[in-house]
């Protein structure tokens, strides 16, 4: 009896090889178009020097109006303040009646302050000139002016008061009419006169205004600043 050899199972057929990967032709075409566009822009820019990059943003120089607006926002700049002390001598008499009977005299020590400043609110564009390189600026301002005098009632006082007989009686009865409003108005007028009479307050105000603007404009990048004040 012969020996029977078992048959081997048939080997499976080899797996098919995957197809080769293809690079997307659409992306290649897009890259070629973009590269060609940039090369074309560079070639045209070499031919025309003033041709700029179409994708850049444009900066508009508005430094003149911006500087003017910054100054106008200051409104009325109180640049200097003077403190004054004046003596007010006021006598109130009644016609045809001696002062010893009806009337009074007051010596009043008036203490107060007077400010000086520059009003920026009325400036227009012609008042500010900015150079093309934005490094030089010229400004013409109105002259400095005095403000309203302010009487310090807490520090001011009556130094002496001399009343007639009738006024003393009225004061004892609480019926003294007084003339404080007139006294205070006269005191404020004398404070204003003291400020105008050689105090140098206006010159100091213009100097302080110039220093303030120079500091402000240097912070904005200006290196040469010319501040002038119009003639009165």
Secondary structure, DSSP 8 states (H G I E B T S, - for coil): ------------------------HHHHHHHHHHHHHHHHHHHHHHHSTT---TTS------HHHHHHHHHHTT-EEEEEEEEEEEEEEEEEEBTTB-TTTSEEEEEEEEEEEEEEEEE-TT--GGGEEE-TTS-EEEEEE---EE---EE-TTT-EEEEEEE-HHHHHHHHTT-----HHHHHHHHHHHHHHHHHTT--HHHHHHHHHHHHHHHHHHHTT-SEEEEEE---
